[in-house]
Amino acid sequence: MPMKPLPSSSSRVPVKFKIPTADNLVPIRLDIEIDGQRYRDAFTWNPSDPDSEVVVFAKRTVKDLKLPPAFITQIAQSIQSQLADFRSYEGQDMFAGEKIVPIKLDMRVNHTLVRDQFLWDLNNFESDPEEFARTFCRDMDIQDPEVGPAIAFAIREQLYEIAIQNVTSARESRISKKGRRGFEYVPASKAGGISLDLVKYFGQKNSVVRKRKDWDAFEPIVDILSSEEVDALEVREKKNTR
């Protein structure tokens, strides 16, 4: 399937808000603590699903994890609030075009530590973060099945934030041509000096670009931590959240 082109960045023609992926899913983060018990999770949600599904999900989660009933309301309210934020942008104008943006991965999933940096083509509305994550895990020989979804979520979360910044940029442009830009974009034709300095891989749906000169500097890093290292990191993370 050919990539759907959008107006070039030079024309600054706005389009309607959409996350630059094939599936317009909302990244949801939950971090809820009640009476000393904490529930944390990250997943995507289809904004087209009926709102009644939120409460069904909250009840099922509380039942499966044996959480106190008070978590049902908190989980449902948090999801509904984040969905409302997403829907507030729907129908609004945002700038799009031939742009690439940096995506950074710096995460720990169980015993696996992942660090990487690459460029993502915002002009490809057929991109698939999950396919990129699966290919990444296969190429890096990552065995933990939870790493792939975490990588895909991190990409979707950053693309969502960039789309919001695109809306802000379009809104400010309407108010004043001298308004600040919401995000500093790099036209694909200028990144790295010449277009030949860019290499796409993992297929069209992944929309990934790397600059040749950055291959050494931003080579993916995957470390498998020992149980002792994980324990030390978790202690440090708990101190940082206090």
N, C-alpha and C positions, 0 to 999 in steps of 0.2 A: 504494500500500500504506500503510495507516495506521500511524502510529508506535506501537510497543509501549510502553505506559506501565508504569512501575515504581512501587512504593510511594512515597508522598510523603515528603519529607525530614523532615516534622514527626513522622512515625511512627517514623522511624529503624529501619525493618524491614530487616534485612540480606538480601542476595541472594547468590548464588554468584558468585565472581570471573569477570569478563568485561570485556574492553576495550570501551568504548562505541562500537563500530563494527559494521557489518554483517558484516564478515569479521574473525574473531578471529585476526589475523596478528601474529606476533612481530617487532618491530623488532630487527634484528641489525646491530651495528657491528663492523667488523674493522679493526684497526690493528696490523699485524705487521711487524717488521723483523728480517731475518736477514742477517748478514754485509754490512751496508751497503745492502741492498735492502729497500724498504718497500712494503707492500701495504695500501691503505686502501680500504674500501668500506662501503656502508650499503644494506641492502635488507630486505625482509620475508620471513618464512618461515612456511609453514603448519605448525603444531605437530602436525597430524594425519598429515603425510607420514611414511613409514617412516624410521627413523634411518639406514638404509643409503643414503638419498639424500644425506646430509651428505657422506659420503666421495666419492660420485660427483661432487657439486658441487665439492668441493675439488680433485679430480684434474682435472676439466674446466677449472676456473679457472686452475690452475697451467699446464696445457697451452696454453690460449688466450693467457695473458699471458707465456708463456715464463719462468716463475719457476723457481728451483731446486726440486728435489723435496722439500727439507726443509719447504717451505711447506705441503705437503699435510697433514701431521700437525697443524701449528699452526692452519691454517684450520679443519680438522675439529674440533679440540678446542675452539676458541673458540666455534664455532657450537653445539656440543653443550652447552657450559657455559651459554650464554645460554638455550638451550632448556630445560635442567634448571632454571634459575632460574624461568622462566615456569611450568613444570609444577608447581613447588613451591607456587604460589599456587592452582592449579586445585582446585576443591572447597571452598576456604576462603570464609568469609563476608566480604562487604564491604558498606558502606553505599552506598545509591543513592537516587534520588528526583529531585525537580525542582530540579536544581542547574545553574548555569552557571559555567564556570571560564575564566580568561584563557589564551589561547594566543598565544605570541609567535613571530614569525619574524624572525630576524636572521642572514642567511646570504649567502654568496657562492658561486655556481655558475659556474665558468669566468669570464666577463666580466660576469655579471649579479649585481647586489647587490639583495637583497630585504629590506625591513623592513616589518613590519605587526603589528598587535595587534587581537584580536577575542575574543569570548566564544563558548564552545562548550557546547552543551546536552548534559549527561551523561545525560539521561533518554532520549535518542534512540539506541537500540541498532541503528538502521538507517542511521546516518550513514555517509557515504562520503568519506573524505579525498581520494581520488584524483579524484572528481568535483569537489570544491571546488578542487583544484589546477588541473585542466583549465580550469575556468571562470575562475579567477583569472588564469591565463596568457593566456587569450583576451581577457579584459577589459583587461588591462594590456599587451596586444600584446607579450608575451614570445615571442621566436622560438626560443630555445635549447631543444631538446627534453629536456634533462637537468634543467631547472628544475622542471617539474611534479612528477616523481617525488621530487625532493629536498624540495619543500614538503609533499607527502603524507607522506613519511617523518618529517619534523620534527613534524607534527601527531600522527601515530601514536605517536611516541616519547614525546611529552608526555602523551598520553592514557593510555599504558601506565604511566607514572610515577604519574599521578593514581590509576589503578586500584589500584596497589600501596599508595598512601597510604590508600585507602579500606579495604583489608584491614587495614592497621595500625590505623586508627581503630576498626574493628569489634572487633579483638582487644583493644585497650586498653580499650574500653568494657566488654567482658566482665570484664576484670580489676578495673576500678574506674570508676565513673561519673564520677569526677573526673579521669580520665586525660586527657592532652592530646589535642587533635584533630590528626589527621594532616595536614589541609589546611583552610584557611579558605575555606569555600564561601559563595556568595552566592545565596540563594533567588531564583528567577526573578521572583517577585512583588515583591521588594524592590530588585532591581538598578535603579539610576537613579531610585528613588523610586516609580515607578508602572510598571505593565506596558506602558502606551502609550509609554514611553520606549525600548522595545526594538523593534528591527526585524529580522525574519528575512529572509534573502534567499538566492539561489542554490538555492532549492528545499529540500524537507524533508530529503533525504538528507544535506545538508551541515551541518545542525544549527548554523548560524552565527548569532550574535546580535551586533548592534552597538548601542551606546547613542547616541542622537541627539546628545547633548551632546559625545560623544567623536569625532564624525566628523572634525572638523578636526584634533584633537590626534593621532588615530591613523589618518590617511589613509594608505593603502598607498604606500610609496616604492619605486620601482624605478629603479635607475641602471645604465647600461651603462658599464663601466670601459674605459679604454684599456689597451693592452698594457703601457705603462709603469706605470700604476697597479696592474695585476695583479701585475707583477713586484715592485713595492715591497711590496705586501701579503704576497706569498709569502715574501719575505725576512724580514718582520716576524714572520710565523707560525712560520717555522723557528726564529727566535731565542726565541720564547715557548715552544716545545716543548722546548728544551734544558734 
